[in-house]
Amino acid sequence: MEQFVYVVTALRAMIMRDSTNLSNTMMLAINIPGLHGHLMRSSVNEQLDYNLQMADAAKNLVRKSMRVRQAQQPVGPAPSPPPPSEVVDLTLD
């Protein structure tokens, strides 16, 4: 379960980094006039929307898996260790 959470968290970070790169591309696309600029901005907006959906889905998967993991943990205090069965005398005579 921990590996799953790690992988999904890493995937979400990659999506967010991609979104930052797309935002930078959008800043450049704003200065492109005409149909080419419009098509580029539309494409970047579509990908940003998709990235947002994927990042939200990844966040929800992590939250759900954390709830499942917490539900699987035993309720109450942890059991105490068993008493030592033998005492070894380490003093020198």
Buried (B, 14 or more C-beta within 10 A) or exposed (E): EEEEBEEBBEBBEBBBEBBEEBEEBBEEBEEEEEEEBEEBBEBBEEBBEBBEEBBEBBEEBBEEBEEEEEEEEEEEEEEEEEEEEEEEEEEEE
